[in-house]
Amino acid sequence: MAEIACTGVSKLYGDSILAVDGIDLTFVSGRTTALLGPSGCGKSTLLRLIAGLEEPTAGTVSIAGDPPAALCRRGGLSIAFQDPCLLPWLTVARNVALGRKLARQAPDPQRVDQLINLVGLGGFQNARPAALSGGMRQRAAIARALITRPQVLLLDEPFGALDALTRRQLAQDLPPLWQEQDATALLVTHSVDEAVMLADRIVVLSPRPARVIADLAVPLPRPRDPETPAFRRLAGDVLAVLARGGEQAQSLAAQ
Ligand SMILES: Nc1ncnc2c1ncn2[C@@H]1O[C@H](COP(=O)(O)OP(=O)(O)OP(=O)(O)O)[C@@H](O)[C@H]1O
């Protein structure tokens, strides 16, 4: 079990850029949470703090009671960024397999194949990144993040460069992959539909500095269809919360 606990987490860049302000959140195993907020609000900063890539200026982040670095060292934490960061000289299969090598796990060519097929790259195992579209590279990066069967999976707008149809397909196909292994998954997004499609829980953040303005359950069965009335209703509610958060921040700034 890899419960993530953020306690009073803040991040100040330099003297004046407060990106994250006093976040208290717990994320439990087997659940997918979307961190939703307007552009520049501090979502990626919060994700980097949880990954241990940056240190908070106040508060603490722990995973299963330890600092994030402890899980990283054991290969239990994977992160996929919007920029896929594939190694150009390696094939798709080798890029995906690299995830296990870096985590010092034994090779598992069968899982490499399975994941490549699942993200819709079947037939491109031997292609190099230069021969792929941006969206295909992103899908390869998602497969690489999943190859270690991580206990914690952090996704920073991983579907940003994908077309609407592929996003929808991956949103259906991917969550079962990390749910079956009881991973604690966090997804950063500014798309309400993506949050409702993928998550069990949506944490809505204010404009910078990121503060929690709502913490909502997504009680929709899977697979989800964005065209259904229940989906549209929930997406509308979330959007209203997001818009209210923006208005509150503007009126505070004006005071
Ligand atoms: N290394 C850094 N040094 C200084 N300021 C930074 C740094 N990283 C982020 N910031 C600032 O912190 C704020 C939050 O940035 P962050 O990337 O976390 O937002 P975001 O919500 O993920 O944005 P987007 O949705 O546009 O990706 C921004 O004002 C950004 O300029």
The ligand as an SDF file (V2000), in Angstrom:
LIG
                    3D

 31 33  0  0  0  0  0  0  0  0999 V2000
   11.3150   26.2950  -11.2210 N   0  0  0  0  0  0  0  0  0  0  0  0
   10.5150   27.3670  -11.1140 C   0  0  0  0  0  0  0  0  0  0  0  0
   11.0230   28.5660  -10.7870 N   0  0  0  0  0  0  0  0  0  0  0  0
   10.2340   29.6550  -10.6620 C   0  0  0  0  0  0  0  0  0  0  0  0
    8.8930   29.6270  -10.8520 N   0  0  0  0  0  0  0  0  0  0  0  0
    8.3320   28.4630  -11.1890 C   0  0  0  0  0  0  0  0  0  0  0  0
    9.1080   27.2700  -11.3340 C   0  0  0  0  0  0  0  0  0  0  0  0
    8.2680   26.2570  -11.6640 N   0  0  0  0  0  0  0  0  0  0  0  0
    7.0260   26.8000  -11.7160 C   0  0  0  0  0  0  0  0  0  0  0  0
    7.0740   28.1220  -11.4270 N   0  0  0  0  0  0  0  0  0  0  0  0
    5.9310   29.0280  -11.3630 C   0  0  0  0  0  0  0  0  0  0  0  0
    4.9840   28.4790  -10.4550 O   0  0  0  0  0  0  0  0  0  0  0  0
    3.6630   28.6730  -10.9540 C   0  0  0  0  0  0  0  0  0  0  0  0
    2.9520   27.3440  -11.0690 C   0  0  0  0  0  0  0  0  0  0  0  0
    3.5430   26.5990  -12.1530 O   0  0  0  0  0  0  0  0  0  0  0  0
    3.0620   25.1160  -12.5160 P   0  0  0  0  0  0  0  0  0  0  0  0
    3.8510   24.6830  -13.7020 O   0  0  0  0  0  0  0  0  0  0  0  0
    3.1050   24.2890  -11.3040 O   0  0  0  0  0  0  0  0  0  0  0  0
    1.5350   25.3700  -12.9220 O   0  0  0  0  0  0  0  0  0  0  0  0
    0.5100   24.3980  -13.6730 P   0  0  0  0  0  0  0  0  0  0  0  0
   -0.7760   24.5510  -12.9780 O   0  0  0  0  0  0  0  0  0  0  0  0
    1.0630   23.0310  -13.7820 O   0  0  0  0  0  0  0  0  0  0  0  0
    0.4770   25.1010  -15.1040 O   0  0  0  0  0  0  0  0  0  0  0  0
    0.0490   24.4800  -16.5580 P   0  0  0  0  0  0  0  0  0  0  0  0
   -1.3350   23.9460  -16.4100 O   0  0  0  0  0  0  0  0  0  0  0  0
    0.0910   25.6810  -17.4430 O   0  0  0  0  0  0  0  0  0  0  0  0
    1.0750   23.4450  -16.8880 O   0  0  0  0  0  0  0  0  0  0  0  0
    3.7890   29.4320  -12.2640 C   0  0  0  0  0  0  0  0  0  0  0  0
    3.6180   30.7940  -11.9910 O   0  0  0  0  0  0  0  0  0  0  0  0
    5.2100   29.1470  -12.6950 C   0  0  0  0  0  0  0  0  0  0  0  0
    5.7260   30.2110  -13.4630 O   0  0  0  0  0  0  0  0  0  0  0  0
  1  2  1  0
  2  3  1  0
  2  7  2  0
  3  4  2  0
  4  5  1  0
  5  6  2  0
  6  7  1  0
  6 10  1  0
  7  8  1  0
  8  9  2  0
  9 10  1  0
 10 11  1  0
 11 12  1  0
 11 30  1  0
 12 13  1  0
 13 14  1  0
 13 28  1  0
 14 15  1  0
 15 16  1  0
 16 17  2  0
 16 18  1  0
 16 19  1  0
 19 20  1  0
 20 21  2  0
 20 22  1  0
 20 23  1  0
 23 24  1  0
 24 25  2  0
 24 26  1  0
 24 27  1  0
 28 29  1  0
 28 30  1  0
 30 31  1  0
M  END
$$$$
